[in-house]
Amino acid sequence: MKVIKAVYNFLVGDMVILIGVVIAIILLALINTVGALSPLRGTGEAIILIAAVLISLTVTLVREVWG
């Protein structure tokens, strides 16, 4: 169990980052599979990915500073 926790802390470091990136990946998968979301392909995907990662990192940073 210690090895798994050490690998998790090395790769992710925080559960908020992991959840944020997983949500971003799910959104991007939905955009690629649902036909109604096809106008968001291309530039929209890039903007969503960048925004999701920045939001999750900002939330983590704010939580570290204030908590």
C-alpha positions as CSV (number, residue, x, y, z in Angstrom):
1,M,0.0,0.0,0.0
2,K,2.9,2.4,0.7
3,V,4.2,1.9,-2.8
4,I,0.9,2.7,-4.4
5,K,0.5,5.9,-2.3
6,A,4.1,6.9,-3.1
7,V,3.5,6.5,-6.9
8,Y,0.2,8.4,-6.5
9,N,1.8,11.3,-4.7
10,F,4.7,11.4,-7.2
11,L,2.4,11.4,-10.3
12,V,-0.6,13.4,-9.1
13,G,0.1,14.9,-5.7
14,D,-3.4,15.9,-5.0
15,M,-6.9,14.4,-5.4
16,V,-8.3,17.7,-6.8
17,I,-5.8,17.7,-9.7
18,L,-6.7,14.0,-10.4
19,I,-10.4,14.7,-10.4
20,G,-10.1,17.8,-12.5
21,V,-8.1,16.0,-15.2
22,V,-10.4,13.0,-15.2
23,I,-13.4,15.3,-15.7
24,A,-11.6,17.1,-18.5
25,I,-10.9,13.8,-20.2
26,I,-14.5,12.7,-19.8
27,L,-15.7,16.0,-21.4
28,L,-13.3,15.6,-24.3
29,A,-14.4,12.0,-24.8
30,L,-18.0,13.1,-24.9
31,I,-17.2,15.8,-27.4
32,N,-15.7,13.2,-29.7
33,T,-18.5,10.6,-29.4
34,V,-21.7,12.7,-29.2
35,G,-22.7,14.1,-32.6
36,A,-24.5,17.1,-31.2
37,L,-21.2,18.3,-29.6
38,S,-19.2,18.1,-32.9
39,P,-19.0,21.9,-33.3
40,L,-16.8,21.9,-30.3
41,R,-14.2,19.7,-31.9
42,G,-10.8,21.2,-32.7
43,T,-10.2,24.6,-31.0
44,G,-13.1,24.0,-28.6
45,E,-11.4,20.9,-27.3
46,A,-8.1,22.7,-26.7
47,I,-9.8,25.5,-24.9
48,I,-11.8,23.1,-22.7
49,L,-8.6,21.1,-21.8
50,I,-6.6,24.1,-21.0
51,A,-9.3,25.7,-18.9
52,A,-10.0,22.5,-17.0
53,V,-6.4,22.0,-16.1
54,L,-5.9,25.6,-15.1
55,I,-9.0,25.6,-12.9
56,S,-8.0,22.4,-11.2
57,L,-4.5,23.7,-10.5
58,T,-5.9,27.0,-9.3
59,V,-8.3,25.3,-6.9
60,T,-5.4,23.2,-5.6
61,L,-3.2,26.3,-5.1
62,V,-5.9,28.3,-3.4
63,R,-6.7,25.3,-1.1
64,E,-3.0,25.1,-0.2
65,V,-2.6,28.8,0.5
66,W,-5.8,29.2,2.6
67,G,-6.1,25.8,4.1
